[in-house]
Amino acid sequence: MFRSRWLCIFFVICLLMTGCDSKKAKKPDPSKGTVTGIVLCADTGKPARFATVTLTSFPDKNSKSKDSAPLSALESTETDLDGRFRIEAVEPGKYYAFATQEGYLDPMRGLDFTRLGERASDQEQEIDAVKQWKDHMVEVTVRVHHTTDLSLQMERGAEIGGMVAFDDGSPAIGIHFQLNRMTEKKDWTDVGLRLFGSWALSEMSDSHGRFNLTNLPAGEYKLCALLPLDTQDSAPRICLGNTYREKDAKTVKVQPGEIATVTDIVIPLSGLHTVAGTVSAVTDGHVLKNSSVLLLYADDREKARETKTLDDGSFSFADLPDGSYILQISGGQDAEKPDSDAVSGDSETAASKAANQQSYAQKELPLTVLQNDVDDLNIHLEVIPPVKPQTP
C-alpha cells in the first residue's frame, strides 16, 4: 500500500512540476553548490557512458517525512562519453549519490520493501532503504559556491533469461513476468514496483518468446510468466517448473553479475476454464461495483487471482486450471440506487441516498473448477448493520 502511495505522489508531482525532465541541465547559482564527478563500471574499469546519476536525500530520525519513493531523485543527470557528469545549482546539504544503467544494479530492483512491514512510516521506510543500499552509494556534502567532486562505481547486476512458449510450439510474444526474491527472513518479496496497477517489471518476451530480466542483485528467485491480460493481480500465470502455483515454482539462484538461463516455460492452451459472475445486494438485488474479488486456493488460502467488480457488478477470471478454490468477496459499493418507484417524498429520497452509502459484509464461497467453465455465479452480500450510538 505504501509503495503505491509513494509512487503515485512522486510521479504526479514530477509530471505537474517538471514534466519528469529532472536531467535537464541547470544554470550555475552562486547561492548553491555544484556536484561533479565520474562514473566507472566495476566489471570493466571503463567509464559508464550515458548512465544516470542520482542525488537522493540524506534521511535521519529527525528529518521530515517525504511523500515520494525511497531513494527518489532530488537531482539527476546523465554522464557523457567520458563517464563524467556535472550537476549545477544544488541546494546546500547532505545527500547520497548513486548511478544506474541497464545491466547494472538498480535499487528499485534490489530493495526489500517488506522488511519493516506496512505499518512503518514513509520516513522509516526511507531510512531503511538507505541502510539496504548504502554500500552502493557515496555520501555527499554540498556547500554554497563550492564544487564537490565524486567518483561513483556501478556493479554489474545478475540476469535471468530464457524462453516462454505455448504448448503447440509457437513463441509466447509480449508476455509479462513476476519475479520474487527470497529475503533475509526466508520470505518472498516482489521485485520491482507497480505504478497505478500496472506491471512490476517492464520486460516482456520478444518476437521469439525470449526474455531477459536484468539489474538484479545476487539471490534466490521465483519466476512466473503472466499473460498480458488486465492487471498483474488478475493475469493468468504459469511459473518456472510449469506449475500454476508460486509456492510450487522452481527456484533459480544467481551470483553477482551472473547470467542464468532457466528452463523454458510452457503455457498450456487447453484444460483451462473461466470463472465469472456478478455481485449484488441481498436486500433488493442491485449490483455492487468495485468489490474486491479474491480467488484463493482451498488447501492453504494462497492467493491465486485478484480483481474488482465492474460498474455492472460483474467479474471474471480467465484461464484457470482445475482445482478447489475459495471465492472471497468484500468491500462492495452501490453502483446504482435501489428501486424506489414505490416511494416518494423527501424522506424516501434521503433513504435512497443513504442506501448508496451502505457497507457490505465479506462473503466466502467454496468453488470447484473441474472440466467446465463456472460463469453464472450470482453472489449476494448482506448489509452491515450500522453501529447504534451508546446512550449515556
N, C-alpha and C positions, 0 to 999 in steps of 0.2 A: 504494500500500500504506500509506504513512504517513498519507494523508488518511483512509482508513477507520479506522485505529487511533486517530487524533486524535478523530474524531467519535464513535466507539463509546464511548471512555472518557469523553469530555466529557458525552455525553447520559446515560450510565448514572449518573455521579456526580450530574448535575443531577436526575435522577428520584429517586434514592435519598435525597439530602440536602435538596433544596429543592422537589421537585415541579416544577421549572422555573419557579418563581414568583419569579424574580430581580427583578421590577419592584415587588414588594411594599414599601411604604414602611417604613423602619426608624425607631426612636426615636432622638433625639439621644443622643450618648455623649461626655461631656467628655474621654475619653481618646483620642478620634478626631477626625476633621475632617468638614467639610461642603463639598459642591460644589453651587453653584447656577449658573443662567445662563439664556440664551435661545437658541433655535434659529430661524434665518431661512432662508427659501427664496431661493437666489441668483437665480432667474429672475423672481421677483415682488417680492422685498423684504419679503414678508409673513411673519408668524410661522408656523412649521411646527407645526401643531396635531396632537397625538397621534403625534408622531414618537418613535422610540426613541433614547434617549441611552445610549451605552455607554462605560464606563471599562475600558480594557484595560491589560495590564501594560506596563511600560517596560523592554524587554529590553536587555541588553548582553552582551558576550562572557563576562563573569564570572558572569552570573546562572545560576541553576539551570534545567535543562530542565523544561518543564511538559508534562504529558500531557493536552493539550487542543488544540482547533482554534486556528489562528493568529487573533490579534485577538479571542479569545473574551472574553466579558463577565465581569469581576470584579465589577462593579456596573453596574446599568442601571435606567432609569426611563423614564417617558413624559411628554411635555410636555403642558401644559394648553391651554386655549383662547387664551391669550396667547403660546403658544410657550415658556413658561417651565418650568423644572424645578428640582428640589431632591433631592439625594441625601445622606442623613444617615449618620453612623457609618461613615465611610470610613477604612480603615486609612491611617496616615501613609505617604507615599512618593510616587514619581513614577508618573504614568500618561499614557496618551494618551486623549483623548476624541473621539468622533465621533458623528454622528447619522445615522439611516437611516429611510427611509419609502418606501412603494410609489411608484414613479415616479422615484425619485432614486438616485444612485449607491450601490451596495452592495458592500463589499469582497469578500463571498463570491462575487460575480459578476465582480469586476474584477481579482482577484489571479491571477497566473500561478503555480500551484503546482509547475510543472515546471522552473523556472529553474535550480534547484540540483541537480536530479536526485534519484533515490530514495535515494542514499547519504547525503544530507545529514541531519544530526541534527534532532530537533524544535526544538532551540534555534536552530540555523542557519536553519531554515525560518521561525521566528517573527521573527528579526531581519530576514530578507529581506522578510517580509510588511510589517513596519513601514516599511522603505525604500520599498516599492512604494506604500504608501497614506499616506505621511507628509504629502503635500500636502493630504490630506482630513481631517487630524486636528489637534488642538490639544494641546500638551504641558501637563500639569497637575502641580503640586506640592501635595500635601495635607499640612497641618500640624495638630498637635494643637490642639484647641479653636480652630480658625480656619476661616473661611468663604472659599472660593476661588470667585470669580465668573468665568464664562466666556461667550463669545459664539461660538456654532457656526453654521456655514453648510452647507447641503446644496445640491449641484449637481444639476440635472435630468439624469437618465440618458437614454440613447438607447433607442429601442424598435424592434423588428422585428415586423411583423404581416402577416397575410394570411389565406388560406383554404385548407383541405385538404378534398378531396372524393374519392369513389370514381369510377371511370370510367363508372359508369352515371348519374352526375349527382347522386347522393344525398350529403348532407354527411357527412363523417367526424367523428363525435362522440367525444369522450373520448380523442383521440389525444395521446400524449406527444411530446416534442421533444428532440432533441440539438443543441446549439449548440457549435461550435468557433470559437475566435478565433485569428487569426494573432499569433504572439509576436514579440518583438524579433529573435529568431534566425530568423524566417521559417518556424518550425514551427507546428503547430496544437495548441492545448491545449483541453481540455474546459472549458466554462463551467458553474459550479455544482459542488456536492459531493453525492456519493451516500452515503446512510446505510443500513447493513445491506442492501446490494444493491438499494436502491430506485432511483428515477429522480433524475437530477441536477437537473432543472428541475421545479418543481411545476406550472407552467402546462399546461393541456390545452385542446384545441379545444372550443368551446361547442356548443350545440344546433344551430347553423347552420354548424358547421365553421370558425368564425373563431377566430383565435388572436392573442395579443399577448405578446411576450416583452419584459420591461421591466428597468429598473435596470442598463442596460448602459453600459460606457464606450465611447468612440469607438473604431472599429477596423474590421477586415475580418473577416467571419464566414462560416461554412458552416452550413447548416441542414438537418436531416433530420427527417422525421416518423416516429415509432415507433408501431407498432401496440401497444395495451396488453395484450400477452401476456407472461407470465412476467416476465423481468427486462430491464433495458436492454441487456445484452450479448447476450441471445438473441432480442430482439424483431425482427421483420421491419421493414425501414425503406425509405423512399423519400426521396431527397434533392432539394433545390432544383435545378430543371432536369429533374426526373422521371427521375433516374438512381438505380440501386441502390447505387452506389459513392460513398463520401465523397470520394475523390480527384477524381472527375468532377463533383462538385456545383458549381453556380454559386455565386459569392460575392456578398455584399452588403456595401457599405461604409456606415457611419453616422458622422455628425459628432456632437459633443457636443449632447445634447438633441434630436437629430433623430428624427422618427418615419418610419421607412422601411416602405413597403408592398411586399412581394415578390409575384412572380407565383404563381399558385395551384399547389399541389402536388396531383397526381392519383395516387391509389393504384389500381393495376390489380386486377381481380377474377379474371382468368384468366391462364393461362400461367405459373402458379406451382406449385411442387411441394414435396413433403415428403421429407426425408432422415431416416431413423431406423434404429436398430439396437441391439445390445447389446454390452457389453464384458465379457470373461471371461478367466480364466487359461488359458494354453495347456496347462498340466500336466494338469488334470482337468476344465476347463470350468466351475468355479464362478464366479459372477458377481462383478464388481468394482464397488463403489459409489464415488461421489464422484470418479470420474475426470474430469479436465479434458478437454473435447472442444472443439477449435477447428476452425472451418471457414475455410480461407484461400483467397484467390483464387490460382489456379495461376500466373498470369503474374508477379506481384510479391510474393506472400505477404502482401498486405494482409488484415487480419482482416475476415472477413465476419460471422461469428457466434461466440458462445462459450456453452457451457453445461456442466453436470456430469451425470454419470450418476446415476440414482435408486438406491434401495436394491436394486432388482431388476436393476441393471446396464444399464438401458435409457436411451436418449437420443433426442431428436428435434429437428429444425429445421423449422419450418413456413414456407410461402410463400417458397420460394427460386426465383429466376429460372433459366432455362437458363444453363449455363456450366461451365467447368472449375475444379475446386477441389482442395484438398489437405485431407484429414481428418487431424488430428493429435490423438492420444490420449496422455495422460500422467497420472502421479500416482494410479494406481489403488489402491484399498484393498479388502481382502476383506470382502464383505458377509456371508458365512457360512463356516463351517468346511468344508474339503474332506470328501468322503465317507470316513469311517473305519470303516465297518461291518466291513471285513475285518480290522481290527486291534483289539487290546485291550491293557489294561495301562497302567501309569503312563507308561512311556516313549512309547507311542503317543499318549497324551493330551497329553503335553508337546510331542510333534512336531506334533500337530494345532494346538495353540495357537500354536506357533512359525510355522506356515504362515500364520496370520492376521496376522502382522507382516511379511510379505514386502514387498519393494519391486519394482515392475514397470517394465520398460523402456518408454520412449516409442516410439510407432509412428506412422508416416505412411503414408497410402494415397492414391493419385490417385483422383479421383472426377469423373465426368462426369454432369451432370444435363441430360437432353435429353428434353423432351416428356412424360416419365413420372416418377412418384414412385420414390424409391430407399428402400424401407422395410424391407429384410430384411438389413441388414448385420450380420455376426457377426464381431466383431473380438477376436482373442486376443492377450493381452500375455504376454511372457516374463518370468520372474522374473530380477531382477538378482542374480547370484551374490554371496554375502557376501564381503567382503574378508578374506582369510586373514591372521592376525597374523604379522608377520615374526619369525622366530626369531633370537635373538641370535647 
